[in-house]
Amino acid sequence: MNKPAATREATYQGLPAIELTLPNGSAAVILHHGAHVVSWQAGAWGEQLYLSPTAVAAEGKAVRGGIPVIFPQFEQRGPDYSLPRHGLARTRAWTLDTHRAGPDHALASFTLSDTPETRALWPHAFQLEFTVSLGPNRLDLELHVTNPGDTAWPFSAALHTYLAASDIGQVRLQGLEGCRFLDAVTQGEYIEDHPEKRFAGEIDRIYELVPRSLLLRDGPRRLTIESETFEDAVLWNPGPEKCIALSDMPDDDWRQMLCVEAAQVLNPPTLQPGDSWTARQSLVLPD
C-alpha cells in the first residue's frame, strides 16, 4: 500500500528543509535558505532538477542548481543600489509559513520580508511569499510580491529553474520561434527562427514576450513548462569553458543541465504602495 501524501521536516547540508511526498513516489525538497527547491522527483520519471554534486548550501551563499528565487533584480540589471548579482532573496533564510498535504498533493509556503540588512542593500519595504505545490507528475511554483511601504519601486524577478538533462545534445525546446531575444554571449539582439531549439554549448539569452507554454523534449521525456504573468524566458547553460571556471560545478556537468527560467526582466514592473504582483511557473510531465 502506498504511503499517503505528507510533509515532514528535513535537512540538506545541515540546513533546515521541508520534504513533500505523494503516494506515487513524487517528492520535493525545499530549503528554508532562499526558499530554494533542491529536488523534484516526479514519480516514475525520477529527478527533474539539476543540482550540482559540489553545490554548497550555507548562509549568504547561493546554491548551484534547483530553483533559486531571484528578486529584486536579475543578474545586475537592477537599480543603482548595492544589490548582489540576482538580488537578495536567494541567499537569505525565509520563514516556513504553511505546509499541508491532501489526498494527491502537498504544498509548502515560505515568506520573506525586508530587514535592516536588506534595506542597507535596497532601501524598500517588501513582502514575498513563495509557494511550492507538488502534484502527481507536476510542480507548481507561485511568487507573490507585495509593497507594504509608502513609496513605489520597480523590480525584476525570476525562477532560475535548473532542469536535468540526459545530455544537452539530446535536448530540444519548442515554442520560442518568432520571439525576440537578447544574447549575452554575442551581445546581439535577434528573432528566434528555429521551431525546435537545440543546444551544443554556452547559451545565455533572454527571450521577450514568450508563449505561456513551452515543451522540452529529452529522449522519451516530454516536460511542459508553463508560465503566468512572467513575460520572459531565460535560457542558460555555461558551456564547457565557463563550466570549468565554476568552483561549485563539475567540469563536464554543463552537459547534464539546462536552465529554462520564468522571468520578468526586460520590462520591470513598478509596484505602488499596497499593491501586489503574482507570477507562476508550472512543470508538467505526462501521467
C-alpha positions as CSV (number, residue, x, y, z in Angstrom):
1,M,0.0,0.0,0.0
2,N,1.4,3.4,-0.9
3,K,2.0,5.9,1.8
4,P,-0.4,8.9,1.9
5,A,0.8,12.4,0.9
6,A,2.8,14.0,3.6
7,T,5.1,16.9,4.6
8,R,8.0,16.4,7.0
9,E,10.9,18.4,8.3
10,A,14.2,17.5,6.8
11,T,17.8,18.9,6.4
12,Y,20.1,19.5,3.5
13,Q,23.8,20.0,4.3
14,G,22.8,20.8,7.8
15,L,20.2,23.5,6.8
16,P,16.5,23.1,7.6
17,A,14.2,22.0,4.9
18,I,10.7,20.6,4.2
19,E,10.1,17.5,2.2
20,L,6.8,16.9,0.3
21,T,5.9,13.4,-0.7
22,L,3.0,11.8,-2.6
23,P,1.7,8.2,-2.9
24,N,3.0,7.8,-6.5
25,G,6.6,8.4,-5.3
26,S,6.8,12.0,-6.2
27,A,8.7,14.2,-3.8
28,A,10.2,17.7,-3.5
29,V,12.7,19.2,-1.0
30,I,12.7,22.9,-0.3
31,L,15.3,24.7,1.9
32,H,14.4,27.4,4.3
33,H,17.5,29.1,2.9
34,G,16.3,31.0,-0.1
35,A,13.0,29.0,-0.2
36,H,15.2,27.0,-2.6
37,V,13.8,23.9,-4.3
38,V,16.7,21.5,-4.4
39,S,14.9,18.3,-5.6
40,W,11.8,17.3,-7.5
41,Q,11.3,13.6,-8.0
42,A,8.4,13.1,-10.4
43,G,7.2,9.6,-9.6
44,A,8.4,7.1,-12.2
45,W,10.1,9.9,-14.2
46,G,12.7,10.4,-11.5
47,E,14.6,13.6,-10.7
48,Q,13.8,16.5,-12.9
49,L,16.1,19.2,-11.5
50,Y,19.8,19.6,-11.8
51,L,21.6,20.1,-8.6
52,S,25.4,20.3,-8.7
53,P,27.0,17.5,-6.7
54,T,29.5,20.1,-5.5
55,A,26.9,22.7,-4.6
56,V,27.4,24.3,-1.2
57,A,24.4,25.4,0.9
58,A,25.4,28.0,3.6
59,E,24.2,31.3,5.0
60,G,24.9,34.1,2.5
61,K,25.7,31.6,-0.3
62,A,23.7,30.8,-3.5
63,V,23.1,27.1,-4.2
64,R,24.1,25.9,-7.7
65,G,21.1,24.2,-9.1
66,G,17.5,23.5,-8.2
67,I,15.2,26.6,-8.4
68,P,16.7,29.8,-6.9
69,V,14.2,32.7,-6.4
70,I,15.5,35.9,-8.0
71,F,14.4,39.2,-6.5
72,P,14.5,42.3,-6.9
73,Q,17.0,42.3,-9.7
74,F,18.1,39.8,-12.4
75,E,21.8,39.5,-12.9
76,Q,23.0,43.1,-12.4
77,R,20.2,44.6,-14.5
78,G,18.6,46.3,-11.5
79,P,18.5,49.7,-9.9
80,D,21.7,51.5,-8.9
81,Y,21.9,50.1,-5.3
82,S,24.4,47.8,-3.6
83,L,22.5,44.6,-4.6
84,P,24.5,41.5,-5.3
85,R,24.0,39.6,-8.5
86,H,20.5,38.2,-8.8
87,G,19.3,40.3,-5.8
88,L,18.9,39.3,-2.2
89,A,16.2,36.7,-1.9
90,R,18.1,33.6,-2.8
91,T,20.8,33.9,-0.1
92,R,18.6,34.7,2.9
93,A,16.6,32.5,5.4
94,W,12.9,32.5,4.6
95,T,10.2,31.6,7.1
96,L,8.2,28.4,6.6
97,D,4.6,29.8,6.8
98,T,2.4,26.9,5.8
99,H,2.7,23.3,4.9
100,R,0.0,20.7,4.3
101,A,-0.9,17.6,2.4
102,G,-4.1,16.4,0.7
103,P,-5.0,13.1,-1.0
104,D,-2.9,13.7,-4.1
105,H,-1.0,16.9,-3.4
106,A,1.3,18.6,-0.9
107,L,2.5,22.2,-0.6
108,A,4.7,24.5,1.4
109,S,4.7,28.3,1.5
110,F,7.6,30.5,2.6
111,T,7.7,34.2,3.4
112,L,10.5,36.8,3.3
113,S,10.2,40.5,4.4
114,D,12.6,43.4,4.5
115,T,15.0,43.8,7.4
116,P,17.6,46.5,8.3
117,E,20.2,44.3,6.5
118,T,18.1,44.2,3.2
119,R,17.3,47.9,3.4
120,A,21.0,48.7,3.6
121,L,21.2,47.0,0.1
122,W,17.9,48.0,-1.3
123,P,16.0,50.7,0.6
124,H,12.5,49.4,0.3
125,A,9.9,47.6,2.3
126,F,8.8,44.4,0.7
127,Q,7.0,41.1,1.4
128,L,7.5,37.9,-0.6
129,E,5.5,34.7,-0.5
130,F,6.7,31.6,-2.4
131,T,4.5,28.6,-2.6
132,V,5.6,25.2,-3.9
133,S,2.8,22.7,-4.7
134,L,3.6,19.1,-5.6
135,G,1.1,17.1,-7.6
136,P,1.4,13.7,-9.4
137,N,3.9,14.4,-12.2
138,R,3.8,18.2,-11.7
139,L,5.4,21.0,-9.7
140,D,3.6,24.4,-9.4
141,L,5.5,27.4,-8.2
142,E,4.0,30.8,-7.3
143,L,5.8,34.0,-6.3
144,H,3.7,36.7,-4.7
145,V,5.3,40.2,-4.2
146,T,3.8,42.9,-2.1
147,N,4.8,46.5,-1.5
148,P,3.8,47.3,2.2
149,G,5.7,50.6,2.2
150,D,4.8,54.2,1.2
151,T,6.9,54.6,-1.9
152,A,6.7,52.8,-5.3
153,W,9.6,50.7,-6.5
154,P,10.5,48.8,-9.8
155,F,11.8,45.3,-9.6
156,S,12.7,42.2,-11.6
157,A,12.0,38.6,-10.6
158,A,12.7,35.1,-11.9
159,L,12.6,31.5,-11.0
160,H,16.0,30.3,-12.1
161,T,15.0,26.7,-12.8
162,Y,17.8,24.3,-13.5
163,L,16.4,21.3,-15.4
164,A,18.2,18.0,-15.5
165,A,19.2,16.7,-18.9
166,S,20.3,13.2,-20.1
167,D,22.7,15.0,-22.4
168,I,22.4,18.6,-23.5
169,G,22.9,17.5,-27.1
170,Q,19.7,15.5,-26.9
171,V,17.5,18.3,-25.6
172,R,15.0,20.1,-27.8
173,L,12.9,23.1,-26.8
174,Q,9.8,24.1,-28.7
175,G,7.7,27.3,-28.5
176,L,10.2,30.2,-28.9
177,E,10.0,30.6,-32.7
178,G,9.3,34.3,-33.6
179,C,10.3,35.6,-30.1
180,R,12.9,38.5,-29.9
181,F,15.9,37.7,-27.6
182,L,18.9,39.3,-26.3
183,D,22.1,37.2,-26.5
184,A,24.6,37.9,-23.7
185,V,27.3,35.7,-25.5
186,T,27.3,37.7,-28.7
187,Q,25.9,41.0,-27.3
188,G,23.3,40.9,-30.1
189,E,19.5,41.1,-30.5
190,Y,17.8,38.6,-32.7
191,I,14.5,36.9,-33.6
192,E,14.4,33.1,-32.9
193,D,13.8,31.4,-36.2
194,H,14.0,27.7,-35.1
195,P,10.8,26.0,-34.2
196,E,12.8,23.5,-32.2
197,K,15.8,24.9,-30.3
198,R,18.8,22.7,-30.0
199,F,21.9,23.1,-27.7
200,A,25.6,22.5,-28.2
201,G,27.5,24.8,-25.8
202,E,27.2,28.0,-24.0
203,I,23.9,29.8,-24.1
204,D,22.8,33.0,-22.2
205,R,19.6,34.5,-23.7
206,I,16.6,36.4,-22.5
207,Y,13.5,35.8,-24.7
208,E,10.8,38.5,-24.6
209,L,7.0,38.0,-24.5
210,V,7.2,34.3,-24.7
211,P,4.2,31.9,-25.1
212,R,2.7,30.7,-21.9
213,S,3.7,27.1,-22.7
214,L,7.0,25.6,-23.9
215,L,7.8,22.0,-24.5
216,L,11.1,20.4,-23.6
217,R,12.0,17.1,-25.2
218,D,14.8,14.9,-23.9
219,G,14.6,11.3,-25.2
220,P,11.3,9.9,-24.1
221,R,10.7,12.7,-21.6
222,R,8.2,15.5,-22.5
223,L,8.2,18.3,-20.0
224,T,5.7,21.1,-20.5
225,I,6.9,24.4,-19.0
226,E,4.0,26.8,-18.3
227,S,4.2,30.3,-17.0
228,E,1.7,33.0,-16.0
229,T,2.5,36.8,-15.6
230,F,6.2,36.2,-16.2
231,E,6.7,37.7,-19.7
232,D,10.2,36.5,-20.4
233,A,12.1,33.2,-20.5
234,V,15.9,32.9,-19.8
235,L,17.9,30.1,-21.3
236,W,21.3,29.5,-19.7
237,N,24.0,26.9,-19.9
238,P,27.6,27.7,-19.1
239,G,29.1,25.6,-21.8
240,P,32.5,23.8,-21.4
241,E,34.8,26.7,-20.9
242,K,32.8,28.6,-18.4
243,C,31.8,25.4,-16.6
244,I,35.5,24.7,-15.8
245,A,35.7,28.1,-14.2
246,L,32.8,27.4,-11.8
247,S,34.1,26.2,-8.4
248,D,30.7,24.7,-7.4
249,M,30.1,22.6,-10.6
250,P,32.0,19.6,-12.1
251,D,33.8,20.4,-15.3
252,D,31.6,18.2,-17.6
253,D,28.2,18.9,-15.9
254,W,27.2,21.5,-18.4
255,R,26.1,18.5,-20.4
256,Q,23.6,17.5,-17.7
257,M,21.5,20.6,-17.3
258,L,19.7,23.5,-19.0
259,C,18.1,26.5,-17.2
260,V,14.7,27.4,-18.5
261,E,13.7,30.3,-16.3
262,A,10.4,32.1,-16.0
263,A,11.3,35.7,-15.7
264,Q,10.2,39.3,-15.6
265,V,13.4,41.1,-16.7
266,L,13.1,43.3,-19.8
267,N,10.0,45.2,-18.7
268,P,10.3,45.6,-14.9
269,P,7.0,46.2,-13.1
270,T,6.7,49.2,-10.7
271,L,4.7,48.2,-7.6
272,Q,2.7,51.0,-6.0
273,P,2.3,51.2,-2.2
274,G,-0.1,48.5,-1.1
275,D,-0.1,46.7,-4.4
276,S,0.8,43.1,-5.1
277,W,2.2,41.1,-8.1
278,T,1.8,37.4,-8.6
279,A,3.5,35.1,-11.1
280,R,3.7,31.4,-11.6
281,Q,5.7,28.6,-13.3
282,S,4.4,25.0,-13.7
283,L,6.5,22.0,-14.7
284,V,4.3,19.1,-16.0
285,L,5.0,15.6,-17.2
286,P,2.7,13.1,-18.8
287,D,0.7,10.8,-16.5
